[in-house]
Amino acid sequence: MENKIIFQTIQEAFNSLYRSGMIPKQIIATSETIVLGKGSEMDSISLITFISELEDRFSLASGKEIFLMLNEIHEFNIEKSVVS
């Protein structure tokens, strides 16, 4: 997938969270957007919903089942985690 399409898909997921009231304000998807840790607008429930929404959207777009895994979350520096 092209970066433009990926960021558009991420933005659509953020928009969905905002419309549903799961996040308090609109988030703009950029390479600097913080999705986990200090500075993130998402709590744990909205983060899980965001990941699930991305899986659904990417699966639909690719025609394949897509699963996103945070299998090395213990190594994340929550001060600098960003969408990339």
C-alpha positions as CSV (number, residue, x, y, z in Angstrom):
1,M,0.0,0.0,0.0
2,E,1.1,3.5,-0.7
3,N,1.9,5.9,2.2
4,K,-0.9,8.2,1.0
5,I,-3.5,5.4,1.2
6,I,-2.1,4.2,4.6
7,F,-2.3,7.7,6.1
8,Q,-5.8,8.2,4.6
9,T,-6.9,4.9,6.2
10,I,-5.4,5.9,9.6
11,Q,-7.1,9.3,9.3
12,E,-10.5,7.6,8.6
13,A,-10.0,5.4,11.7
14,F,-9.3,8.5,13.8
15,N,-12.3,10.3,12.4
16,S,-14.5,7.3,13.3
17,L,-13.2,7.4,16.9
18,Y,-13.9,11.1,17.1
19,R,-17.4,10.8,15.7
20,S,-18.2,8.0,18.1
21,G,-17.0,10.1,21.1
22,M,-14.2,7.8,22.0
23,I,-11.6,10.5,21.6
24,P,-12.1,14.1,22.9
25,K,-10.8,15.9,19.9
26,Q,-10.0,15.4,16.2
27,I,-6.6,13.8,15.6
28,I,-4.7,14.4,12.4
29,A,-2.7,11.5,11.1
30,T,1.0,12.5,10.4
31,S,4.3,10.7,10.9
32,E,4.5,12.7,14.2
33,T,1.1,11.6,15.6
34,I,1.4,10.0,19.0
35,V,-0.8,7.0,19.4
36,L,0.6,5.4,22.6
37,G,1.9,7.0,25.7
38,K,2.4,10.6,26.9
39,G,0.8,13.1,24.5
40,S,-1.7,10.6,23.0
41,E,-5.4,11.6,22.9
42,M,-6.4,7.9,23.2
43,D,-7.0,5.9,26.3
44,S,-6.6,2.1,26.4
45,I,-10.1,1.4,25.1
46,S,-9.9,3.8,22.2
47,L,-6.4,2.5,21.3
48,I,-7.7,-1.1,21.0
49,T,-10.7,0.2,19.0
50,F,-8.3,2.1,16.8
51,I,-6.1,-1.0,16.1
52,S,-9.3,-3.1,15.4
53,E,-10.6,-0.4,13.1
54,L,-7.3,-0.4,11.2
55,E,-7.3,-4.2,10.9
56,D,-10.8,-4.1,9.4
57,R,-10.0,-1.2,7.0
58,F,-6.7,-2.7,5.8
59,S,-8.3,-6.1,5.4
60,L,-11.1,-4.7,3.3
61,A,-8.7,-2.6,1.2
62,S,-6.3,-5.5,0.5
63,G,-8.8,-8.3,0.2
64,K,-6.8,-10.3,2.8
65,E,-7.1,-10.8,6.5
66,I,-4.8,-8.3,8.2
67,F,-3.8,-8.6,11.9
68,L,-1.8,-5.8,13.6
69,M,0.2,-7.0,16.6
70,L,2.1,-5.1,19.2
71,N,4.2,-8.1,20.2
72,E,7.2,-6.0,21.4
73,I,5.3,-3.4,23.3
74,H,7.6,-3.8,26.3
75,E,10.4,-2.3,24.1
76,F,8.4,0.8,23.2
77,N,9.6,4.1,24.4
78,I,6.2,5.5,25.3
79,E,7.7,9.0,25.2
80,K,8.4,8.7,21.5
81,S,5.9,6.2,20.0
82,V,4.5,7.6,16.7
83,V,2.6,6.4,13.7
84,S,5.1,5.5,11.0
